[in-house]
């Protein structure tokens, strides 16, 4: 039996850039639209360039899924070396990527077993799932076993963040025009989470200090942390990130809490001024309670 290959998309944000090459993960680029221009995420466009091009003007941005033909070509190439593929993608509530990947599997029916999973998340959360699948595949797990491992993680990966600006939430239909105007007048910073694959506004705060308090409260609810990554909007650690790291270190002594600048695909949904955390819950710690 040949080794399972893992496919994901460019919305997956790996904290270690070497992970993709180390495990041979295939990353299909999403297309980022900035005004009338189109860029392939991770190929023509990285987070720094996206911030420079779109962050200082009012040009609309958008996210375009890879085509069915792109997926079909990739699966056909992988079929030359394996007959088992796990294709794991950004939530179907956020992009048509999952549905395009599923449609492409029909071109290889009977020749290659391809399981297409909706991660129900994106960014670092998706990367955590893809890496776990890739680790299992490297250890020789079958496709069924890899899928079981990843499915088991899905309910235990959480993302929560707040944003300073309401414009992107309004543009993506998460807030109405009236809510956006009122929120801006009252200096409200909405808290969001990813629930069942959807971006959901959950709370509101007025200051960055309150926002950091809420992030710490959220993390402190977990009985055990397998992994935690801070999402921020700059290529260097911000004062807010340092403050959050200090607060988390007091709650969880001896733990390291890395940060990453979130990618263009997530920025098209929440804007350029967000901050948050992605948590992978320690399932064993939960079961021991």
N, C-alpha and C positions, 0 to 999 in steps of 0.2 A: 504494500500500500504506500503510495507516494504522499509526501507531507502536505498538510493543509496549508493553503496560502491565504493570507489576510489582505483584504482590500478595504480601504476607507476613503474618505474624501478630505479635501484641504481645509474643511472647517475644523478638523481634529487638530488640536494644538498640543504638541508633545513638549514637555518641559525639557527633555534632553533631545536635541536635534539629531543625535546619533541613533536614536531608537529605530527610526524608519529603515536605515541601512542595516543595522545590526540584525533585525528580524526579517528583513526582506519584505516589509509592508509596502503594498502598492497604494499610492495616494492619487486619487483622481481629482484634478483641479476644478473647483467651482469658478464661475466667471463673475467678476465684480464689475458693476457698471458705475462709472462716475460721469454724470452728465451724458454726453454722447459717446464717450470712450468706454472700451471694454478691456479688461485685464484678467489673465489667468492667475488666480490666487496661488501664491507660493512659487510662481514661475516668473510672471511679469510684474508681480506686485507683492510686496511684503508689508508688514504692519507700519513700519516707519514711513514708507513711500505713500501708503494710503492716507496716513495722517497728514502728510505734507500736501498731498494733492486735493484731498476732500475736506480736511479739517479746517481750512482757513477760508472757505467760501461756502456758498449756499447751494452748490450743485447737488441735485438729487443723486442718491446712490441706490443700488439694487443688487440682488443676488440671483444668479441664473444657474440652474442645475446643469450638470454634464448631460449630454444627449444620450439617448438610447444607443446610438451608433458608437459613441465613445466607450460605453461600457461593454458593448458586444465585442469590439475590437480588443479590449483588454482581456476579457474572459477567454476569447479565442487564443490569445497569446499565452495566457497562463495554462490553458488546457494542453499545451505542448509539453508541459512538465508536471502537471498534476491533474487529478480528476476530482479534487475536493477544494472548494473555495468558500470562505466566509466573507461576505461583503457587508460591512457594517457602516451605517451612515447617519448623518444629521437627521434629527427628528423630521418625520413626514409632515408635521404641523408647521415646520419652518421652511421647507424646501421640497421640490419635486424630485430630489435626488433618489430617494428610496424607490419611488414608483418607476423611475427611468431604469434603475438598476434591475428591478424585478422584471420589467418588460424585456430587458436584454438577455435574461437567462433563457428565454424561449428559443434563442438561436442555437443553444447547445444542449437541448433536451436529449437525454439518453447517452450523451458523451461526457458530460461533466456535471457533478452534483454541486450546485451553487445555492447556498443558503443566504438570503438577503435579510438582514435584521435592521429594524428601526431601533436606533439607540435611545430614542426619546430624550436626547440631549444634544449637545454640541460642544465645541471648543475643547477644554481640558478634560471634561467629563467623557467625551467621545474618545479622546486619545487614551484615557485610562482603560477603557473597555477594549480598544483595539490592541493595546500593549498586552493586556492580560490574555487575550485570545492568541496573540502571536507567541507569547511565552509557552502556552500550552501546546501550540502547534509545533514549536521547536523541540519540545520534550517528547514529541511523538504521538500526541493525542489525536484521536479520530475526529472527523468533522462533527459528529454527534456529541462527542465529549467537549470539544471547543465551544460549540453552541450552548451546551448546558452551563458551562462555566460563565460565559458572558451573560446569558439570560439570568443567571443567579445573581450577578452583580447589579443588574439594571435597577432594582428597587433601592439599592444602597449607594447610589451616586447622586449627590445633591449639589445644586448650584443656586446661589443667591447673590444678588448684587444691587447696588443703588446707582442712580445716575443723577448728574447735576442738571442736565438739560432735558426738557420734555419733548423737544421737537421730533426726535426719531421715534419715540413711543407714539406720538400722534400720527406720524406718517405711516407707521405700521399698524395702525388701528387699535393700539392698546389703550389709548386715551382719546376722548373726543376733543374737538376744538375747544369747547367751553371748559372742559377739565384742564386742558393744557394752559389756557389763558389764566384761569383762576389759580392753577398751581404755580405758574410763573409769578403772579402777583403776590402770592403768599410765601414765595421762596420755598416751595415744597420739593423735596427730593424723594421720588418714589423708590420703594424697595420692590424688587422683582425676584421671582423664582421660576424655575422650569418645573412644571407639574404636568405629568402625563404628556410630555413632549411640547407643551405650550408655554410661552412666556406669560406669566400671570403677575400683575401688580398685587402686592400683598399688604404693604404698610407704607407709611409716609413719615419722613423726618424733615427737620428744618435746617440742621447744621451737620457739618462733617463729623463733629465729635459725637453727635447722636447716632449717626450712621455707623461709625466704628463700634459704638456700644452695641448696636443691634447685631452687627456681624459677630462680635465676640459672644453675645448671648446665644446666637444661632449655633455656633460651633460648640459652645459649652454644653449644649443639650445632648451631645453624643457621648455614649458611655465609652466608646473606643474609636480611635481614628486610625484607619489603615493608611490614609494619605490625605493631605490637605495642600492645596495650591492657591495662592492669592492671585487674582486677576487684577491688573491695573492698566492704565491707559498711556503709559509712558515707557520709553526704552531704558529708563534708569529708575532706581527706587525713589518713590515720592515720600514726602514727609508723612502722608497718610498711611502708606504701606509700612513704613518703619514703626509708626505708632501702633498699627494693628499687629505687627510681628511682636512688639514688646508686650502688648496685652495678651496675645496668645501664648507667649513664652511663660508668662506668669500663671496662666491656666494649665498649661501642659509643659512642665519643666523637662528640659532635656530634649525636646522635639525641635526639628528644623522645619521652618515654614517658608518654602521657596515662593517666588513670585514670577509671573510672566506677563508680558504685554499681550493683551488679547488681540486676535487677528482681525483682518478686514471683514470676514464673513459675519462675525458677531457684531462688529462695529456698525455694519449696515442696519442692524436691528435695534441696537441700544445707543448708538452714537459714540463719541470719542471721549466722553468724560465719565465713564463708569468705573466702578471698583467693586470687587466681590470676592467670594471664595468658592472653590469646588472641593467637596468633601467626599471621600470614599470611606464609608463606614466599615468598621471592623465587625464582620458578621459574627465571628466567634465570641467577641466581647458581649455582643447583644444577647447571644444564646446562653451565656453563662449567668445572666442576671436571674 
